[in-house]
């Protein structure tokens, strides 16, 4: 089972759906070499919450 940290607390993650996978692919393509080289990209939302794409 995968987990993610939200505001410092672990939460169980649901299995990725096709729509999610398309969004991730589009983000990786849009972010370019940075996303492909690092393998992990941290994104901060307008509300200030941060998310890590791995």
C-alpha distance matrix in Angstrom:
0.0 3.8 6.7 10.3 13.6 16.1 19.4 18.1 15.6 11.8 10.4 7.2 7.4 8.6 8.9 11.9 15.2 18.4 20.0 17.3 17.6 21.4 21.3 19.5 22.0 24.8 23.9 23.7 27.0 28.5 27.6 28.9 29.1 27.4 24.0 24.5 25.8 23.4 20.2 19.1 21.2 21.4 22.8 24.7 25.4 28.9 27.9 27.0 23.2 21.5 18.5 17.2 16.9 15.3
3.8 0.0 3.8 7.0 10.4 13.1 16.5 15.4 13.4 9.7 8.6 6.2 5.6 7.9 8.5 10.5 14.2 17.2 18.3 15.2 15.5 19.2 18.7 16.6 19.3 22.0 20.7 20.5 24.0 25.3 24.2 25.7 25.8 24.0 20.6 21.4 22.6 20.1 16.9 15.5 17.4 17.6 19.1 21.0 22.0 25.6 24.7 23.6 19.8 17.9 14.8 13.4 13.2 11.8
6.7 3.8 0.0 3.8 6.9 9.6 12.9 11.7 9.7 6.1 5.4 4.5 5.2 8.8 10.6 12.3 15.8 18.9 19.3 16.0 16.9 20.4 19.1 17.2 20.3 22.5 20.7 20.9 24.5 25.3 23.9 25.8 26.0 23.7 20.6 22.0 23.0 20.0 17.3 15.1 16.5 15.9 17.3 18.7 19.6 23.1 21.9 20.6 16.9 15.2 12.5 11.8 12.6 11.9
10.3 7.0 3.8 0.0 3.8 6.4 9.8 9.1 8.0 5.5 5.5 6.6 6.5 10.2 12.2 12.9 16.2 19.0 18.8 15.2 16.4 19.4 17.6 15.6 19.0 20.8 18.5 19.0 22.7 23.0 21.4 23.6 24.0 21.4 18.5 20.4 21.3 18.2 15.9 13.1 13.8 12.6 13.8 15.0 16.1 19.5 18.4 16.9 13.2 11.4 8.9 8.6 10.2 10.4
13.6 10.4 6.9 3.8 0.0 3.8 6.3 5.4 5.1 4.5 6.2 9.0 9.8 13.4 15.7 16.3 19.5 22.2 21.5 17.9 19.4 22.0 19.7 17.9 21.4 22.6 19.9 20.6 24.3 24.1 22.2 24.7 24.9 21.9 19.6 21.9 22.4 18.9 17.3 14.0 14.1 12.1 13.3 13.6 15.0 18.1 16.6 14.7 11.1 9.6 8.4 8.8 11.6 12.4
16.1 13.1 9.6 6.4 3.8 0.0 3.8 5.3 5.3 6.4 7.0 10.3 10.9 14.1 16.8 17.1 19.8 22.5 21.2 17.8 19.9 22.2 19.5 18.3 22.0 22.7 19.9 21.3 24.8 24.0 22.4 25.3 26.0 23.0 20.7 23.5 24.2 20.9 19.4 15.9 15.1 12.4 12.6 12.0 12.6 15.4 13.4 11.9 8.3 8.0 7.7 9.7 12.7 14.4
19.4 16.5 12.9 9.8 6.3 3.8 0.0 3.8 5.7 8.5 10.1 13.6 14.6 17.8 20.6 20.8 23.5 26.0 24.5 21.1 23.2 25.2 22.3 21.1 24.7 25.1 22.1 23.4 26.8 25.7 23.8 26.8 27.4 24.1 22.3 25.3 25.7 22.2 21.3 17.6 16.5 13.3 13.4 11.9 12.7 14.9 12.5 10.5 7.5 8.0 9.3 11.6 15.0 17.0
18.1 15.4 11.7 9.1 5.4 5.3 3.8 0.0 3.8 6.8 9.6 13.1 14.7 18.2 20.9 21.5 24.6 27.3 26.2 22.7 24.4 26.8 24.1 22.4 25.9 26.7 23.7 24.5 28.1 27.4 25.2 27.9 28.0 24.6 22.9 25.5 25.4 21.8 20.9 17.4 17.0 14.2 15.2 14.4 15.9 18.3 16.1 13.8 10.9 10.4 11.1 12.3 15.7 16.8
15.6 13.4 9.7 8.0 5.1 5.3 5.7 3.8 0.0 3.8 6.5 10.2 12.4 15.9 18.9 20.1 23.1 26.2 25.4 22.0 23.9 26.6 24.2 22.7 26.3 27.4 24.7 25.6 29.3 28.8 26.9 29.6 29.9 26.7 24.5 26.9 27.2 23.7 22.2 18.9 18.9 16.5 17.3 16.8 17.7 20.2 17.8 16.1 12.9 12.7 12.6 13.7 16.6 17.5
11.8 9.7 6.1 5.5 4.5 6.4 8.5 6.8 3.8 0.0 3.8 6.8 9.3 12.9 15.7 17.2 20.5 23.7 23.3 20.0 21.6 24.6 22.6 21.0 24.5 26.0 23.7 24.3 28.0 28.0 26.3 28.7 28.9 26.1 23.5 25.5 26.0 22.6 20.7 17.7 18.3 16.5 17.7 17.9 18.8 21.8 19.7 18.2 14.6 13.8 12.6 13.1 15.3 15.6
10.4 8.6 5.4 5.5 6.2 7.0 10.1 9.6 6.5 3.8 0.0 3.8 6.3 9.6 12.8 14.5 17.5 20.9 20.6 17.5 19.5 22.5 20.7 19.5 23.1 24.6 22.7 23.7 27.2 27.4 26.1 28.6 29.2 26.6 23.7 25.7 26.8 23.6 21.3 18.5 18.9 17.3 17.9 18.2 18.4 21.4 19.4 18.6 14.9 14.4 12.7 13.5 15.2 15.7
7.2 6.2 4.5 6.6 9.0 10.3 13.6 13.1 10.2 6.8 3.8 0.0 3.8 6.7 9.7 12.1 15.2 18.7 19.0 16.1 17.8 21.1 20.0 18.8 22.1 24.1 22.6 23.4 26.9 27.5 26.5 28.7 29.4 27.1 23.9 25.4 26.8 24.0 21.2 18.9 19.8 18.8 19.5 20.3 20.5 23.7 22.1 21.4 17.7 16.9 14.5 14.7 15.5 15.4
7.4 5.6 5.2 6.5 9.8 10.9 14.6 14.7 12.4 9.3 6.3 3.8 0.0 3.8 6.5 8.4 11.6 15.0 15.3 12.4 14.1 17.4 16.4 15.3 18.6 20.6 19.4 20.2 23.6 24.3 23.7 25.8 26.7 24.8 21.4 22.8 24.6 22.1 19.0 16.9 17.8 17.2 17.6 18.9 19.0 22.2 21.2 20.8 17.0 15.9 13.0 13.0 13.0 13.1
8.6 7.9 8.8 10.2 13.4 14.1 17.8 18.2 15.9 12.9 9.6 6.7 3.8 0.0 3.8 6.3 8.8 12.5 13.1 10.9 12.7 16.0 15.6 15.1 18.1 20.1 19.6 20.7 23.6 24.6 24.5 26.6 27.8 26.3 22.7 23.9 26.1 24.0 20.7 19.1 19.8 19.6 19.6 21.0 20.5 23.7 22.8 22.9 19.3 18.5 15.4 15.5 14.8 14.9
8.9 8.5 10.6 12.2 15.7 16.8 20.6 20.9 18.9 15.7 12.8 9.7 6.5 3.8 0.0 3.8 6.5 9.9 11.5 9.6 10.5 14.0 14.4 13.8 16.2 18.7 18.7 19.3 22.0 23.5 23.7 25.3 26.4 25.4 21.7 22.3 24.8 23.2 19.6 18.6 19.7 20.2 20.4 22.3 22.1 25.4 25.1 25.1 21.6 20.3 16.8 16.3 14.7 14.3
11.9 10.5 12.3 12.9 16.3 17.1 20.8 21.5 20.1 17.2 14.5 12.1 8.4 6.3 3.8 0.0 3.8 6.8 8.1 6.0 6.7 10.2 10.7 10.2 12.5 14.9 15.2 16.0 18.5 20.0 20.4 22.0 23.5 22.7 18.9 19.7 22.5 21.2 17.6 16.8 17.6 18.3 18.2 20.5 20.2 23.4 23.6 23.7 20.5 19.0 15.4 14.8 12.6 12.6
15.2 14.2 15.8 16.2 19.5 19.8 23.5 24.6 23.1 20.5 17.5 15.2 11.6 8.8 6.5 3.8 0.0 3.8 5.5 5.3 6.4 8.9 10.1 10.8 12.6 14.5 15.6 16.8 18.7 20.1 21.3 22.8 24.7 24.3 20.6 21.3 24.5 23.6 20.1 19.4 19.8 20.7 20.0 22.1 21.3 24.2 24.6 25.3 22.3 21.1 17.8 17.5 15.1 15.5
18.4 17.2 18.9 19.0 22.2 22.5 26.0 27.3 26.2 23.7 20.9 18.7 15.0 12.5 9.9 6.8 3.8 0.0 3.8 5.4 5.1 6.3 8.7 10.0 10.6 12.4 14.3 15.5 16.6 18.3 20.0 21.2 23.4 23.5 19.9 20.3 23.8 23.4 20.1 19.9 20.2 21.4 20.7 23.0 22.2 25.0 25.9 26.7 24.0 22.6 19.3 18.8 15.9 16.3
20.0 18.3 19.3 18.8 21.5 21.2 24.5 26.2 25.4 23.3 20.6 19.0 15.3 13.1 11.5 8.1 5.5 3.8 0.0 3.8 5.5 5.2 6.3 8.8 10.0 10.7 12.5 14.4 15.5 16.5 18.4 20.1 22.7 22.6 19.2 20.2 23.7 23.2 20.2 19.5 19.1 19.9 18.5 20.5 19.3 21.8 22.9 24.0 21.6 20.6 17.6 17.7 15.0 16.3
17.3 15.2 16.0 15.2 17.9 17.8 21.1 22.7 22.0 20.0 17.5 16.1 12.4 10.9 9.6 6.0 5.3 5.4 3.8 0.0 3.8 5.4 5.1 6.3 8.7 9.9 10.6 12.4 14.3 15.3 16.4 18.4 20.6 20.1 16.5 17.8 21.1 20.1 17.0 16.1 15.7 16.5 15.4 17.6 16.9 19.8 20.7 21.3 18.6 17.3 14.1 14.0 11.4 12.7
17.6 15.5 16.9 16.4 19.4 19.9 23.2 24.4 23.9 21.6 19.5 17.8 14.1 12.7 10.5 6.7 6.4 5.1 5.5 3.8 0.0 3.8 5.4 5.1 6.2 8.6 9.9 10.6 12.3 14.1 15.3 16.5 18.5 18.5 14.8 15.4 18.8 18.4 15.1 15.0 15.2 16.8 16.4 19.2 19.0 22.1 23.3 23.5 20.9 19.0 15.5 14.5 11.3 11.7
21.4 19.2 20.4 19.4 22.0 22.2 25.2 26.8 26.6 24.6 22.5 21.1 17.4 16.0 14.0 10.2 8.9 6.3 5.2 5.4 3.8 0.0 3.8 5.5 5.1 6.2 8.6 10.0 10.6 12.2 14.2 15.4 18.0 18.4 15.1 15.8 19.5 19.5 16.7 16.7 16.3 17.9 16.9 19.5 19.0 21.7 23.4 23.9 21.8 20.1 17.0 16.4 13.1 14.1
21.3 18.7 19.1 17.6 19.7 19.5 22.3 24.1 24.2 22.6 20.7 20.0 16.4 15.6 14.4 10.7 10.1 8.7 6.3 5.1 5.4 3.8 0.0 3.8 5.5 5.1 6.2 8.7 9.9 10.4 12.1 14.1 16.9 16.7 13.6 15.2 18.6 18.2 15.7 14.9 13.8 14.9 13.4 15.8 15.2 17.9 19.7 20.2 18.3 16.7 13.9 13.7 10.8 12.7
19.5 16.6 17.2 15.6 17.9 18.3 21.1 22.4 22.7 21.0 19.5 18.8 15.3 15.1 13.8 10.2 10.8 10.0 8.8 6.3 5.1 5.5 3.8 0.0 3.8 5.4 5.1 6.2 8.6 9.8 10.4 12.1 14.3 13.9 10.4 11.8 15.2 14.6 11.9 11.4 10.8 12.6 12.0 15.0 15.4 18.5 20.2 20.0 17.8 15.5 12.3 11.2 7.8 9.2
22.0 19.3 20.3 19.0 21.4 22.0 24.7 25.9 26.3 24.5 23.1 22.1 18.6 18.1 16.2 12.5 12.6 10.6 10.0 8.7 6.2 5.1 5.5 3.8 0.0 3.8 5.5 5.2 6.2 8.6 9.9 10.6 12.9 13.5 10.3 10.8 14.5 14.9 12.4 12.9 12.6 15.0 14.7 17.9 18.4 21.3 23.4 23.1 21.2 18.8 15.7 14.3 10.6 11.3
24.8 22.0 22.5 20.8 22.6 22.7 25.1 26.7 27.4 26.0 24.6 24.1 20.6 20.1 18.7 14.9 14.5 12.4 10.7 9.9 8.6 6.2 5.1 5.4 3.8 0.0 3.8 5.5 5.1 6.0 8.5 9.9 13.0 13.6 11.1 12.3 15.9 16.3 14.5 14.6 13.3 15.2 14.0 16.9 16.9 19.3 21.8 21.9 20.5 18.5 16.0 15.2 12.0 13.6
23.9 20.7 20.7 18.5 19.9 19.9 22.1 23.7 24.7 23.7 22.7 22.6 19.4 19.6 18.7 15.2 15.6 14.3 12.5 10.6 9.9 8.6 6.2 5.1 5.5 3.8 0.0 3.8 5.4 5.0 5.9 8.4 11.3 10.9 8.4 10.6 13.8 13.7 12.2 11.6 9.7 11.5 10.3 13.4 13.9 16.5 19.1 18.7 17.4 15.1 12.8 11.9 9.1 11.2
23.7 20.5 20.9 19.0 20.6 21.3 23.4 24.5 25.6 24.3 23.7 23.4 20.2 20.7 19.3 16.0 16.8 15.5 14.4 12.4 10.6 10.0 8.7 6.2 5.2 5.5 3.8 0.0 3.8 5.5 5.2 6.0 8.3 8.5 5.6 7.0 10.5 10.9 9.4 9.9 8.9 11.8 11.8 15.3 16.6 19.4 21.8 21.0 19.5 16.7 14.1 12.3 9.1 10.0
27.0 24.0 24.5 22.7 24.3 24.8 26.8 28.1 29.3 28.0 27.2 26.9 23.6 23.6 22.0 18.5 18.7 16.6 15.5 14.3 12.3 10.6 9.9 8.6 6.2 5.1 5.4 3.8 0.0 3.8 5.6 5.2 8.3 9.8 8.1 8.7 12.1 13.5 12.5 13.4 12.3 15.0 14.6 17.8 18.8 21.2 24.0 23.4 22.4 19.8 17.5 15.9 12.8 13.7
28.5 25.3 25.3 23.0 24.1 24.0 25.7 27.4 28.8 28.0 27.4 27.5 24.3 24.6 23.5 20.0 20.1 18.3 16.5 15.3 14.1 12.2 10.4 9.8 8.6 6.0 5.0 5.5 3.8 0.0 3.8 5.4 9.2 9.8 8.9 10.7 13.6 14.4 14.0 14.1 12.0 14.0 12.8 15.6 16.3 18.3 21.4 21.0 20.4 18.2 16.5 15.6 13.1 14.9
27.6 24.2 23.9 21.4 22.2 22.4 23.8 25.2 26.9 26.3 26.1 26.5 23.7 24.5 23.7 20.4 21.3 20.0 18.4 16.4 15.3 14.2 12.1 10.4 9.9 8.5 5.9 5.2 5.6 3.8 0.0 3.8 6.7 6.3 5.9 8.4 10.6 11.1 11.3 11.2 9.0 11.2 10.7 13.8 15.4 17.7 20.6 19.5 19.0 16.2 14.7 13.4 11.3 13.0
28.9 25.7 25.8 23.6 24.7 25.3 26.8 27.9 29.6 28.7 28.6 28.7 25.8 26.6 25.3 22.0 22.8 21.2 20.1 18.4 16.5 15.4 14.1 12.1 10.6 9.9 8.4 6.0 5.2 5.4 3.8 0.0 3.8 5.6 5.9 6.7 8.9 10.7 11.2 12.3 11.0 13.9 14.1 17.3 19.1 21.4 24.3 23.1 22.5 19.5 17.8 15.9 13.5 14.2
29.1 25.8 26.0 24.0 24.9 26.0 27.4 28.0 29.9 28.9 29.2 29.4 26.7 27.8 26.4 23.5 24.7 23.4 22.7 20.6 18.5 18.0 16.9 14.3 12.9 13.0 11.3 8.3 8.3 9.2 6.7 3.8 0.0 3.8 5.5 5.0 5.8 8.4 9.7 11.5 11.0 14.3 15.4 18.8 21.1 23.6 26.3 24.6 23.8 20.5 18.8 16.4 14.2 14.1
27.4 24.0 23.7 21.4 21.9 23.0 24.1 24.6 26.7 26.1 26.6 27.1 24.8 26.3 25.4 22.7 24.3 23.5 22.6 20.1 18.5 18.4 16.7 13.9 13.5 13.6 10.9 8.5 9.8 9.8 6.3 5.6 3.8 0.0 3.8 5.5 5.4 6.1 8.1 8.8 7.9 10.9 12.4 15.7 18.4 21.0 23.4 21.4 20.6 17.3 15.9 13.4 11.9 12.2
24.0 20.6 20.6 18.5 19.6 20.7 22.3 22.9 24.5 23.5 23.7 23.9 21.4 22.7 21.7 18.9 20.6 19.9 19.2 16.5 14.8 15.1 13.6 10.4 10.3 11.1 8.4 5.6 8.1 8.9 5.9 5.9 5.5 3.8 0.0 3.8 5.6 5.6 5.6 6.4 5.9 9.5 11.1 14.7 17.2 20.2 22.4 20.6 19.3 15.8 13.7 11.0 8.7 8.9
24.5 21.4 22.0 20.4 21.9 23.5 25.3 25.5 26.9 25.5 25.7 25.4 22.8 23.9 22.3 19.7 21.3 20.3 20.2 17.8 15.4 15.8 15.2 11.8 10.8 12.3 10.6 7.0 8.7 10.7 8.4 6.7 5.0 5.5 3.8 0.0 3.8 5.8 5.4 8.2 9.2 12.9 14.7 18.5 20.8 23.9 26.1 24.3 22.8 19.3 16.9 13.8 11.1 10.1
25.8 22.6 23.0 21.3 22.4 24.2 25.7 25.4 27.2 26.0 26.8 26.8 24.6 26.1 24.8 22.5 24.5 23.8 23.7 21.1 18.8 19.5 18.6 15.2 14.5 15.9 13.8 10.5 12.1 13.6 10.6 8.9 5.8 5.4 5.6 3.8 0.0 3.8 5.7 8.4 9.8 13.3 15.8 19.3 22.2 25.2 27.2 25.0 23.6 20.0 17.9 14.7 12.8 11.5
23.4 20.1 20.0 18.2 18.9 20.9 22.2 21.8 23.7 22.6 23.6 24.0 22.1 24.0 23.2 21.2 23.6 23.4 23.2 20.1 18.4 19.5 18.2 14.6 14.9 16.3 13.7 10.9 13.5 14.4 11.1 10.7 8.4 6.1 5.6 5.8 3.8 0.0 3.8 5.3 7.1 10.4 13.3 16.8 19.9 23.0 24.7 22.2 20.7 16.9 15.0 11.6 10.4 9.1
20.2 16.9 17.3 15.9 17.3 19.4 21.3 20.9 22.2 20.7 21.3 21.2 19.0 20.7 19.6 17.6 20.1 20.1 20.2 17.0 15.1 16.7 15.7 11.9 12.4 14.5 12.2 9.4 12.5 14.0 11.3 11.2 9.7 8.1 5.6 5.4 5.7 3.8 0.0 3.8 6.8 10.3 13.1 16.7 19.4 22.9 24.3 22.2 20.1 16.4 13.8 10.2 8.1 6.0
19.1 15.5 15.1 13.1 14.0 15.9 17.6 17.4 18.9 17.7 18.5 18.9 16.9 19.1 18.6 16.8 19.4 19.9 19.5 16.1 15.0 16.7 14.9 11.4 12.9 14.6 11.6 9.9 13.4 14.1 11.2 12.3 11.5 8.8 6.4 8.2 8.4 5.3 3.8 0.0 3.8 6.7 9.8 13.3 16.2 19.7 20.9 18.6 16.4 12.7 10.2 6.6 5.4 4.4
21.2 17.4 16.5 13.8 14.1 15.1 16.5 17.0 18.9 18.3 18.9 19.8 17.8 19.8 19.7 17.6 19.8 20.2 19.1 15.7 15.2 16.3 13.8 10.8 12.6 13.3 9.7 8.9 12.3 12.0 9.0 11.0 11.0 7.9 5.9 9.2 9.8 7.1 6.8 3.8 0.0 3.8 6.4 10.0 12.9 16.3 17.8 15.6 13.9 10.3 8.3 5.6 5.1 6.6
21.4 17.6 15.9 12.6 12.1 12.4 13.3 14.2 16.5 16.5 17.3 18.8 17.2 19.6 20.2 18.3 20.7 21.4 19.9 16.5 16.8 17.9 14.9 12.6 15.0 15.2 11.5 11.8 15.0 14.0 11.2 13.9 14.3 10.9 9.5 12.9 13.3 10.4 10.3 6.7 3.8 0.0 3.8 6.7 10.0 13.4 14.5 12.0 10.3 6.7 5.6 4.3 6.1 8.7
22.8 19.1 17.3 13.8 13.3 12.6 13.4 15.2 17.3 17.7 17.9 19.5 17.6 19.6 20.4 18.2 20.0 20.7 18.5 15.4 16.4 16.9 13.4 12.0 14.7 14.0 10.3 11.8 14.6 12.8 10.7 14.1 15.4 12.4 11.1 14.7 15.8 13.3 13.1 9.8 6.4 3.8 0.0 3.8 6.5 9.9 11.5 9.6 8.4 5.5 5.2 6.1 7.5 10.9
24.7 21.0 18.7 15.0 13.6 12.0 11.9 14.4 16.8 17.9 18.2 20.3 18.9 21.0 22.3 20.5 22.1 23.0 20.5 17.6 19.2 19.5 15.8 15.0 17.9 16.9 13.4 15.3 17.8 15.6 13.8 17.3 18.8 15.7 14.7 18.5 19.3 16.8 16.7 13.3 10.0 6.7 3.8 0.0 3.8 6.7 8.0 5.9 5.6 4.1 6.2 8.7 10.8 14.3
25.4 22.0 19.6 16.1 15.0 12.6 12.7 15.9 17.7 18.8 18.4 20.5 19.0 20.5 22.1 20.2 21.3 22.2 19.3 16.9 19.0 19.0 15.2 15.4 18.4 16.9 13.9 16.6 18.8 16.3 15.4 19.1 21.1 18.4 17.2 20.8 22.2 19.9 19.4 16.2 12.9 10.0 6.5 3.8 0.0 3.8 5.3 5.2 5.4 6.1 7.9 11.0 12.7 16.4
28.9 25.6 23.1 19.5 18.1 15.4 14.9 18.3 20.2 21.8 21.4 23.7 22.2 23.7 25.4 23.4 24.2 25.0 21.8 19.8 22.1 21.7 17.9 18.5 21.3 19.3 16.5 19.4 21.2 18.3 17.7 21.4 23.6 21.0 20.2 23.9 25.2 23.0 22.9 19.7 16.3 13.4 9.9 6.7 3.8 0.0 3.8 5.3 7.4 9.3 11.6 14.8 16.4 20.1
27.9 24.7 21.9 18.4 16.6 13.4 12.5 16.1 17.8 19.7 19.4 22.1 21.2 22.8 25.1 23.6 24.6 25.9 22.9 20.7 23.3 23.4 19.7 20.2 23.4 21.8 19.1 21.8 24.0 21.4 20.6 24.3 26.3 23.4 22.4 26.1 27.2 24.7 24.3 20.9 17.8 14.5 11.5 8.0 5.3 3.8 0.0 3.8 5.7 8.9 11.6 15.2 17.4 20.9
27.0 23.6 20.6 16.9 14.7 11.9 10.5 13.8 16.1 18.2 18.6 21.4 20.8 22.9 25.1 23.7 25.3 26.7 24.0 21.3 23.5 23.9 20.2 20.0 23.1 21.9 18.7 21.0 23.4 21.0 19.5 23.1 24.6 21.4 20.6 24.3 25.0 22.2 22.2 18.6 15.6 12.0 9.6 5.9 5.2 5.3 3.8 0.0 3.8 6.4 9.8 13.1 15.9 19.2
23.2 19.8 16.9 13.2 11.1 8.3 7.5 10.9 12.9 14.6 14.9 17.7 17.0 19.3 21.6 20.5 22.3 24.0 21.6 18.6 20.9 21.8 18.3 17.8 21.2 20.5 17.4 19.5 22.4 20.4 19.0 22.5 23.8 20.6 19.3 22.8 23.6 20.7 20.1 16.4 13.9 10.3 8.4 5.6 5.4 7.4 5.7 3.8 0.0 3.8 6.8 10.4 13.2 16.4
21.5 17.9 15.2 11.4 9.6 8.0 8.0 10.4 12.7 13.8 14.4 16.9 15.9 18.5 20.3 19.0 21.1 22.6 20.6 17.3 19.0 20.1 16.7 15.5 18.8 18.5 15.1 16.7 19.8 18.2 16.2 19.5 20.5 17.3 15.8 19.3 20.0 16.9 16.4 12.7 10.3 6.7 5.5 4.1 6.1 9.3 8.9 6.4 3.8 0.0 3.8 6.9 10.0 13.0
18.5 14.8 12.5 8.9 8.4 7.7 9.3 11.1 12.6 12.6 12.7 14.5 13.0 15.4 16.8 15.4 17.8 19.3 17.6 14.1 15.5 17.0 13.9 12.3 15.7 16.0 12.8 14.1 17.5 16.5 14.7 17.8 18.8 15.9 13.7 16.9 17.9 15.0 13.8 10.2 8.3 5.6 5.2 6.2 7.9 11.6 11.6 9.8 6.8 3.8 0.0 3.8 6.5 9.7
17.2 13.4 11.8 8.6 8.8 9.7 11.6 12.3 13.7 13.1 13.5 14.7 13.0 15.5 16.3 14.8 17.5 18.8 17.7 14.0 14.5 16.4 13.7 11.2 14.3 15.2 11.9 12.3 15.9 15.6 13.4 15.9 16.4 13.4 11.0 13.8 14.7 11.6 10.2 6.6 5.6 4.3 6.1 8.7 11.0 14.8 15.2 13.1 10.4 6.9 3.8 0.0 3.8 6.2
16.9 13.2 12.6 10.2 11.6 12.7 15.0 15.7 16.6 15.3 15.2 15.5 13.0 14.8 14.7 12.6 15.1 15.9 15.0 11.4 11.3 13.1 10.8 7.8 10.6 12.0 9.1 9.1 12.8 13.1 11.3 13.5 14.2 11.9 8.7 11.1 12.8 10.4 8.1 5.4 5.1 6.1 7.5 10.8 12.7 16.4 17.4 15.9 13.2 10.0 6.5 3.8 0.0 3.8
15.3 11.8 11.9 10.4 12.4 14.4 17.0 16.8 17.5 15.6 15.7 15.4 13.1 14.9 14.3 12.6 15.5 16.3 16.3 12.7 11.7 14.1 12.7 9.2 11.3 13.6 11.2 10.0 13.7 14.9 13.0 14.2 14.1 12.2 8.9 10.1 11.5 9.1 6.0 4.4 6.6 8.7 10.9 14.3 16.4 20.1 20.9 19.2 16.4 13.0 9.7 6.2 3.8 0.0
